[in-house]
Each structure stands twice: as C-alpha cells, then as structure tokens.
Amino acid sequence: MNPILYSNIIGSGKPLCILHGFLGMSDNWKTLGNQYAENGFEVHLIDQRNHGRSFWSDEFNYDLLAKDLFDYLNDKNIQKTALIGHSMGGKTVMQFACTYSQLTEKLLVADIAPRYYPPHHHEIISALNHLELEKIETRGDADDQLKKYLKNFGVRQFLLKNLYRTKDSKFGLRINLAVLTEKMEEVGENISSSEHYDGPTLFLKGSKSEYVSDADSVQIKRHFPNAKIEVIDNAGHWLHAENPEQFFEKSFQFLK
C-alpha cells in the first residue's frame, strides 16, 4: 500500500486539485483555494512528497509525483479532476495529464513550460542547509540566519513557512532537505518528448517572469495541442501571489 499525500480539502462541488511548487506547500494556495471553493469547487490543496505534511521518500521524480496524485485520487474516489500546478507542481500536473488523461478534466499550468530547466536553486538550498536549527528559538532567529545568504525578504518568508515546532518544542523543517538537495536536478527535468494531453489547457505566465518565453509556445503546443497561453500582468514567477485578482479571474474563467 503506497502512502497517500496529505491534503486540505475545502468546499464542495467539482473536484479541483492544486499542487504547489518546489519548497512550497499546500498552504501557499489557501487564499485562492478558498475563492475557488466559494465558487462551486471541492478544492484539494495537496502537499507533494518530501514537502509539507506529506510523506518523505528517497525517490523523487515526475513519474512518481504523478503516480502519487493518481493514488491520491483513487483514495478519494475521484473519477475526474481539474488540475492547477505551479512551477514544480506545474510539471507534475503536466506529467499527470499526459499519463492519466482519462482522469484529467482541465489542466492549468502556472509559470512553467514543458522543457528542461538547469538547476537554479543552489543559493536557496545552500542557505537552508546552513540553518542551525538547534540554535533557533524564534522565527526571527531563523530569518537572521537566512539573511546572511538570501537578501530577498519575500523569498525568506516563503522558505520560513516550512519551519515548525517539533514535539520536543525545537524547530524543524517540513521539507526533506537532504533528498531535495540531492535531487535538485530532477526538479528541472521534462516530461518525455512524445507525451501529450489533448484536453483543455491553459498556461498562465507572469509578465516579469523568465520561466516561460515566446519560444516555449512551440513545445507547449506539441505536448498540449489545445493549450492557450495568457499573461498575468505585473507578476513574476509567483504570479498567483503577486497578482491574485487577475490570476483568479483568468483561472476561474477557464475552469468554470
């Protein structure tokens, strides 16, 4: 029996599964999740393996992440679902839609393309590996430690969401840092070149983000022939957090 992913389920109606990005967690999508739930969706905010409250594993690749989602839907008796995935989560839902198209109602991919990305999280991973958890008494202490390596306040706040108090009142991280450090290369991997999903697909990209370029549209159309590509204004890679109103508007138009 495979372990089942942790989720927070809100609302009732048509199933909608949302998958976070690398080093994120389901909580990152709570605000938007509530909005979808208020508009007729049963929203499943899911923690992927080695993230959030889900199980840890030494194995980590997109085939497995897609299979985790398949097992999750099976466990919840969901026959068909709409999907939203951001960044790494976008790669997972692309892989899932190609492998399990019969279970995929609609596919929404946030700021990632179906191509290989060279590892580019070294600075963040290095900063997290420098955290001396045993010396941390408050979140402020953790921020002070990260500050030495990461200047961006927003990035530090995002990473510190992973900090939690263990049973013995010390601090721990909700991510499996050792495995994610080792498997960083896997995060950039692509779905295989022959795979495709013919259902309704929407790619949303941040106007200030470099993750999805105009050149990517050829590959997007090859894998997802019915894909539309739209831009979220005044937003970088964290488009759902930087312009949540427009993200909701465009995504809801598509999903409903």
N, C-alpha and C positions, 0 to 999 in steps of 0.2 A: 504493500500500500504506500503510494507516494504521499509525502506531506503536502498539505493544502495551504495555499497562500493566505496570509492574513488580509482581511478587508474591513472597511467601514461601509455599511450599506445604508443609504438614506433614500427616502421617498418610495413611491410605488408607481407602477406603470411599465413602460417598455424598458428592458434592460439596457444599461449603458455602462461599460467598463472603462475606467480611466487609469492609465499607467504612467507613473512619474518617470523622471529622468535619473541619470547617474548620480549617486549620493543623495538622492531625494527620498521622499516617502509620500504615502497617500495623503497625509495632512496638507501637503503643498497645494492640494486641489480642493480643499474643504469649501472655500467660499464659492467657487464656480460650481462645485458639486451640489451645493445647496440650491443654487439657482436652477440647475437642470432638474433637480428633484421637485422644485416648486412648479415646474412646467411639464409634468407628466412623465418623468423618467424614474425608474428604480436605478439609482446610481451606485455602482460598486467602485469605491476608491480602494485600489489594490496596492499592497506592498510587494514588490518583486523580491525574488530570493536574494539573500545577503543584504537586504535593505529593510528599514523599518522594523515591524514586528514579525516579519516572515522568517521562515527557517533559514539557517545557514548551510552552505554546501561548498565543497571544494571545487565543484564543477560549475562552470559559468559560460554559457554561450547562447546565441539567439534561438537555436533549435530547442534548447532546454527551456528557455524563458517562454517560448511559445507553447511548449508542451505543459508547462506549469499552468498557463492560462487555460488550456484545454482541460486539464484535470480539475481546475477550479470551477469551470462552467459545468462540468459533469457532476461535481459535488453539489452544486447549487441547482441542478436540474434546469439549466438554461439551454434552450434549444438554439437560440439565435440572439446575437447581441450587436449593438453598435459599439464602436471602439474609438477611444481617443488615446493617443500616446504622444508624450513629449520627449524629444531628444532620444536617449536610450530607449525609453518606453515607446517612442515612435518606431524604432527599429523592431521592437518586439511585436507591436501590432501589425506592422507590415509583414513580418515573417509569419505571424499567426494567420492573417487574412489569405496569404498565398498557400499556406499548408492546409488550413481548415476553412476554405471559402464557404462551405455549406453552413458554417456556424456564424458567418460574418454578415451582418445586416448592412452596415455602412462603416467606412473607415475614414477617420480624421487623423492626420499626421501633423504634429506641431513642430516646426522648425528643424527638420532633419530630412535628408534625401537618401534614397536607396543606393548609397555608394560607400566606399571605404573612406574612413577619416583617420589620418595618422593620430597616434596617441598625443593628446594635448592637455592632459590633466595633471602633468607631473608636479607642477607647482602646488596645486591643491592637495594632491596625495602626499607629497613631501611634508607640507605643513601639518596635515593630520597625523602623520607618522611621528612628527616632532612633539605632539601633545604629550605632556607628562600628566596623565590622568590622576595619579596618586597625589599630585601637588595642587589639584584643583578643588577649591572649596565653594566657589560660586561660578555662575556663568561668566561674570566679569573677568575672573581669573583666566578662564579658558580663552576669552576674547583677547586678553592681554598677551597670552602665549601665541595665538594665531597671528596677531598684529605684526609680530616680527617677520613673518613670512608672506602675509597677504595684506595688501594695503586697502583693498576694496571692502568697505563696511558691509555692503549688501551680500557679497559672497560669504563673508564670515558669518553673518546672521543666518544665512541659508544652511551653512555647514553645522552651525551650533544647534540647529533643530534636532540633530542626531544625538545630542548629549542628553543623558537621562540618569536618574539616581538608581543605583543598583539596590538589591535587598539589604546590603550592609551599609547603605547611605553614602557610598562612594559614588563617583561618576564613571559612567561607561558610555560607549558609542553604540548606536543601534545598527551601524553598518559593519559588515565583516571586512574590516580594513585590510587584513592580511591577504585574503583571497582577491579582493578588488584591486589591490596593489599589483598582485601577480598577474591578474587577468586584464589589465588595462587595455592591452592590445585587442582583446575580444570585443571591447565596447565599441571600437571603431569599425569592426567587421561589417560586411554587407550581406544581404540576402543573396542567394545564388542567382546567377545571371539569367537562368531560364524560367524562374518563377514569376507568376503573375496572378493578379486578382482583378476580375472584370467588373466587380460591383461598384456602386457609387463611392467615390473617393475625393476627399478634399485635403489639400496641403495648405496650411497656413504658415507664412513665414514673416518674421519681424523685419520691418523696413530697414533697421540698422544692423541686422544680423548678417554674418557672412556664411552661415551654415548652409543656406540654400541659394545657389546662384542661378542666373538665367540659363547657364549651360546645363544645369541639372535637369531641366524640363524634358530633355530627350530621354534620359534614363527613367525619369518618373513615368513618362507615357509608355515606355516599353514594358515596365512592370505593372503599371496601373493605367490601362488604356482609357478608362473613363474618369481620369483624375482632372480636377480643376485646381489651379494654384492661385491663391489670393494672398494679399499683403495686409498685415496688421501695422497700422501707422505708429510712428514714434515708439517703436519697440525693438529691443534686441532679441537675444536668444530666449530670454524669459518673458516672451510675448504675452503669455496668459496672466502674468503678474504685473507686467508693465502697462498693458492696456486691456484690463479685464472686460471693460464695457464692450469694446469692439470685438474682442475675442468671443465673448458670449453671443453677441448679436450675429456674427458670421457663422459661428459653430451651430447655434440653435436653428438658424435658417436652414442649414444643411441637414441637421439631424431630424428635424420635425418632418 
